[in-house]
Amino acid sequence: MFFILLIGKYSQDYYLKKTAKKTLTETVFNFGDYLPKYFVLPHPSPRKNIWQAKNKWFVTDVLPDLKSKI
């Protein structure tokens, strides 16, 4: 089984269309809603460090699930 990584808000808006949440944070927080076809992630830029510091759940909830699927 495979899934498509949607990295960043632009790709998420393009592929998820109306099912994308209002913000990137909401979409990533609800990553399970898009499985098994898509796995949504923030863009890996230096700004992600600021975002990640504000959203500790990303490291504890999202990343372990991604690692287990890879």
FIZA-455002 format. One line per field, with one value per residue: residue in three letters; x, y negated, z of N, C-alpha, C, O in turn. Coordinates in steps of 0.001 Angstrom, whole numbers, plus 500000, padded with zeros to 6 digits. Atoms other than C-alpha are relative to their C-alpha. Layout:
% residues N
residu = (ALA	...)
nu = (X	...)
nv = (Y	...)
nw = (Z	...)
cau = (X	...)
cav = (Y	...)
caw = (Z	...)
cu = (X	...)
cv = (Y	...)
cw = (Z	...)
ou = (X	...)
ov = (Y	...)
ow = (Z	...)
% end
This chain:
% residues 70
residu = (MET	PHE	PHE	ILE	LEU	LEU	ILE	GLY	LYS	TYR	SER	GLN	ASP	TYR	TYR	LEU	LYS	LYS	THR	ALA	LYS	LYS	THR	LEU	THR	GLU	THR	VAL	PHE	ASN	PHE	GLY	ASP	TYR	LEU	PRO	LYS	TYR	PHE	VAL	LEU	PRO	HIS	PRO	SER	PRO	ARG	LYS	ASN	ILE	TRP	GLN	ALA	LYS	ASN	LYS	TRP	PHE	VAL	THR	ASP	VAL	LEU	PRO	ASP	LEU	LYS	SER	LYS	ILE)
nu = (500840	499248	500758	499377	499666	500384	499124	500290	501386	500365	500305	501190	501166	500168	500479	501115	501104	500895	499857	498932	500485	499763	498571	499073	499964	501197	499893	498993	500532	500985	499374	500671	501164	499592	499428	498666	499508	499087	499421	499768	498890	499608	498825	498786	499181	499609	501178	500675	499515	500863	501313	499893	499894	501344	500886	499242	500697	499469	498906	500461	501109	499934	498750	499938	500877	499312	498875	500493	500506	498854)
nv = (501175	501239	501231	501175	501038	501360	500801	501425	500430	500067	498655	499514	500663	499534	498615	499731	500877	500481	499230	500597	500871	501426	500301	498877	499375	499163	498878	499059	499442	498989	499216	498706	500142	499902	498671	499501	500510	501130	500306	501447	500479	501387	500140	499913	501205	500463	500500	498863	499860	500853	499345	498760	500360	500359	498841	498838	498777	499539	499066	498855	499279	499860	499400	498550	499309	500030	499051	498617	499699	499937)
nw = (500000	500034	499822	500595	499036	500364	499163	500076	500213	501416	500510	499313	500596	501372	500057	499094	500428	498935	498761	499192	498935	500227	499842	500075	498679	499863	500928	499491	498754	500396	501061	500125	500876	501401	500215	500339	501289	499829	498689	500056	499181	500259	500856	499176	500096	498663	499279	499391	498625	499180	500022	499230	498584	499551	500221	499497	500397	501281	499720	499208	500619	501453	500461	499769	500946	501284	499927	500013	501337	500927)
cau = (500000	501217	500116	500879	502705	501088	503743	502654	499426	499551	499703	497076	494687	495277	494698	492263	490095	487108	488062	491123	490612	490794	494441	497475	497534	493962	494642	497794	496115	493391	495842	493935	490955	492983	494492	495042	495369	497145	499497	499563	502641	503866	506513	510033	511326	513069	509697	508438	510584	508502	505285	506468	507350	503757	502278	503973	501362	503029	506108	504183	501214	501907	505575	505371	502444	504370	507426	505352	503883	507265)
cav = (500000	496491	492955	489540	487007	483591	481235	477679	475741	475276	478991	479742	477151	478410	482108	481990	479256	478587	481285	479295	477498	473716	473678	475869	476514	477813	479992	481530	481974	483991	485967	489187	487835	488058	491503	493927	491983	488829	487994	484248	482462	478895	477606	478415	474849	473029	471471	474974	474905	472031	473793	477066	475358	474108	477492	480127	482711	482876	484613	486863	487814	487239	488125	491539	492479	491384	493369	496502	496237	495749)
caw = (500000	499287	500002	498557	500720	500536	501828	502526	502198	498419	497652	500272	498857	495311	495996	498893	497352	499609	502119	503242	506511	506803	507957	507473	511216	511206	508163	509645	513040	511293	509146	509810	507857	504644	505111	503487	500214	501456	504305	505009	506365	506822	504433	505717	505800	508649	509532	510318	513456	514805	513801	515331	518628	518855	517859	520012	518994	515557	516998	519385	517180	513490	513042	514764	512523	509439	510543	511115	507604	505934)
cu = (500886	499066	500797	500254	499574	500724	499719	498565	499601	499640	498747	498741	499720	499364	498772	498755	499183	500116	501149	499364	500398	501486	500829	500021	498804	500079	500977	499508	499013	500523	499314	498778	500347	500688	498930	500577	501067	500538	500424	501076	500236	501228	501261	500936	500438	498824	499235	500442	499160	498622	500018	500105	498633	499036	500730	499377	500537	501080	499501	498931	500195	501263	500116	499112	500635	501136	499528	499488	501109	500789)
cv = (498760	498821	498863	498986	498648	499068	498520	499700	499999	501370	500560	499365	500532	501392	500260	499188	499551	500791	499486	499095	498552	499632	501261	500749	500921	501231	501039	500651	501135	500905	501341	499964	500255	501318	500942	499408	498914	499931	498544	499580	498516	499983	499998	498796	499590	499465	501136	500178	499166	500649	501240	499720	499653	501188	501289	501335	500559	501057	501250	500842	500288	500727	501499	500789	500032	501008	501436	500412	500099	501241)
cw = (500000	500245	499372	501103	499445	500953	499763	499604	498528	499437	500656	499415	498599	499955	500865	499660	501216	501295	500869	501053	499701	500075	499852	501329	500204	499108	500524	501296	499707	498886	499754	499090	498539	499665	499475	498712	500160	501427	499929	500996	499747	499096	500871	499816	501407	500818	500677	501452	500961	500129	500894	501495	500587	499951	500367	499596	498684	500222	500706	499303	498509	499555	500302	499035	498617	499978	499936	498613	498960	500315)
ou = (501949	497844	501989	499343	499987	500336	499971	497858	498471	498638	497958	497748	498559	498404	497913	497652	499728	499576	501271	498350	501109	501957	500321	500036	498963	499699	500675	499726	498951	499762	499293	498379	499466	500983	497764	501711	502074	499853	501284	501102	499882	501935	501285	502063	499941	498851	498495	499670	498866	498061	499099	499569	498392	497972	501090	500084	500410	501090	499995	498822	499955	501181	500564	499486	500575	501287	500172	499503	500952	501800)
ov = (498756	498948	499004	498643	498263	498919	497994	500550	500365	501516	501249	500055	500702	501618	501057	499516	498972	500373	499880	498442	498286	498790	502376	501979	502045	502326	502232	501843	502114	501335	501830	500994	500567	501597	500728	499727	498935	500283	498188	500039	498004	500984	499341	498948	500140	499530	500908	500666	499600	500726	501468	500483	499884	501153	502086	502336	501756	502088	502346	502039	501406	501691	502248	501877	501055	501753	502266	501593	500743	501511)
ow = (500622	500166	499098	501857	498351	502112	498679	499061	498204	498737	500010	499182	498225	499218	500490	500098	502156	502319	502029	500808	498732	499311	499972	501349	500680	499523	500520	501509	500452	498019	498624	498546	497738	498503	499807	498354	499452	502387	499123	502138	498685	498978	501912	499346	502390	502047	501634	502278	502074	501222	501680	502299	501772	500568	499500	499485	498427	499549	500441	499568	498051	498794	499434	498599	497934	499010	499295	498267	497923	499667)
% end
